[in-house]
Amino acid sequence: MQSTPNSKNDRRPFPGQARFTRSDSTFRWKIYCTGHSGKVTVLDGYSKGTQHREPDDKIYLLEGTMIRLWRSGYWKPDKIKIEWYENDLLGIEDHLVLTTTPTSYHFGTSGKYCTNERLIKFMAKFYEAHRRNEVSNAIRGKAWRQKDNSVFDLSAHRFKNNEELVRYTLGLAVKGYAQGRIEHFYIQYTQKNFPTP
């Protein structure tokens, strides 16, 4: 069913707002904020728009998302904290990447992010710019592009069984390759080499 801005199925607060999907997002976040009554409200967000492709560079994606949320007012004092998670490819458990507050941040236990020099430098620049109320895309690093398409070339790989294929695709996720491309590769390889009867 096609959803129009006034239909019951349209969950957008106002027409023209982007829709996001949890299943294909690399990141999700929970924003904890207080209202006039003092009650804490939790807002969920996701990094992938339903009709858009995420950048291959996940640090660049995270930087851009933080800047976008800052511009939308989510670093103001009534926002208690934002918890940033990396979605688990298998849907078992999301990994805490980072927790941010209006005045500070700390990394989660995901080594992929808490030891990433580029993200560490960005966070320092971000909070310095936040203190001056001057956050902009200028503090963001340059996105890298995946040039090696052989990692997704179906004919370049031979896996004995599905378990080897899963290990390979999980390794790609750890290296930061786009989740959608990994899933597409997995589905294509499985259909071609491990067809179900």
N, C-alpha and C positions, 0 to 999 in steps of 0.2 A: 504494500500500500504506500503510495506516495504521501509523504507528510508535508503538510502546509503549516505556516507559522501559527495558525489558529487551531490546528487539530489537537485532539487529546494526546496523541502519540508523540507530539513534538515537545521534548523536555527542555528546550532552550528558553531561558528567561526572556529573551527578546529576539525578534526576527533578525537573521543575519549572523547570529553568533555561531562560531564554529562548533562542530560536534567532534568528540574525541572517543576513542575506543580503547578499552582496557586490554583486550585480548592481543592486539598488535602493537601495543606501546612498549617501549623499552623501559620507560620510567612511569611511576605513579607517585603521587604525593598526597599527604593529609595536612590540611591547614587547620590549625586549632585557633579559634578566635572567640573573643567575648563580645556579647551584645550589650545593649543598654541595661538589661536586667542582671548582667554579670554571669549569665549562663554560658557555658562553653559549647560552641558549635564546631563540628568537624566537617570540612568540605573536602571532597576527593577530586583529584585531577589526574589527567593522563597526557602523555607526551605526543601521541599520534592522532592527528585528525583523521576522520573516517575517509576522506577523499584525498589524502596527501601521503607522500612517502617521507619517512624520517631520514635525516642525513645519516650517512654511513658513520660519520665521526660522532660517537656518543658523548664525548666531552663537550663538543661544540653544541650538541643538542641540549645538554644539561645547562650550559652557560646561557644559551638563548632563552630557555624556559625560565631560568631565574630572573633574567632581565625583564622578560615579559610580565612575570608576576610582580616584580618590583614596580613596574610602570602601572600596574593595576591596583597598587596600594597594599600589597600583602606583606610589606615590611614595616607597616605602621605599628605603633605601640599596642593597639588593641588585638593584634595578631600575636598569640602566645608563642607559637612555633610552627615550623613546617617540617614534617618528616618526609624525606625523599627516599624512595625505594626503587630498586631495579627489579622489574618483573621477572620471575623465575620462568624460564623457557618451558619447564614441565608443569608449571602451575602448582607446585607443591608448597613452596615458601618463598616469599619475596625477601630480598636482602636489603637491609637498611644501609643506604649509601652515606647519608648525611642528615644532620638535624640543624636547622637554621632558626634563629630568633631575630628580633629587630636589632639586637646588639652583638650577637656572637654566633658562632657555628662550631660544630664538632663532627668529625667523621665517624661513620659506623665501622663495622669490622670487615667490610669488603676490601680486601687488599688491592683489588683492581682500581679502586677509587682513592682510598686513603693514602696510597703511596704514589699516586699519579702527580708528578711535578707540575704539569700544566694546570690541573685542577686546583692544586694547592696555591699556585701563583694567582690564578683567577680569583679564588675566594679572598685572598688578601687584597687584591685590587678592587673587588666588588665591595667589600666592607669599607675600604677607604673612600671609595666613590659614594657609597651610601651615607657615610658620615657627613660628606659635603653636599649631599642631595644631588649628585651629578652622575647617576648611573646611566650609561649609554652603551651602545654596541662597540664603542671604541676600546673598551676594556677587554673585549672578547678576543680570543685567539683566532687564527685562521683555520678553517676546516681543512682537514686532509681528505683526499679522495682515495678510494680503494682502486689502485691501478692493476693489481694482480687478479684478473678475472679467472685464472686457472683454478682457484680454490672452489669455484662454482661450476667448473667444466665437467659435465657428466662423464665424458669419455676419458678424462684424465685420472679417474679414480677407480679402484677395484676393491670392494669390501667383500669379505667372505660371508658376512651375515649382517643382520640388522643391528646387532650389538656394536659391531665395529663402526657402522655408519652413525649410530647415535653418539658414540665416543668422539668421532670426528666432528660432528655438528656441534656438540657441546664445547669442544675445543675452539671452534670458530666463534662461538658466543663469548667465551672468556677473552678472546683476542679483540672483541669489540665489533665484529662484523654485524651488519644489520639483521635483526631478528627475522624480518620478512623474507630477506634473501636466503637466510639459512633454512627457514621452513619450506620455501619454494624448492630449494635444492633437495631437501630431504624427500619431499613428496615426489618430485620428478625422478629422483634416483630410485626410490622404492617402486614406483610404477614401472620403471624400465627394467630393473634388475631383480626385484623381489615381487613379482606379480602374485596376487592372491588368486587361488583357483575359483 
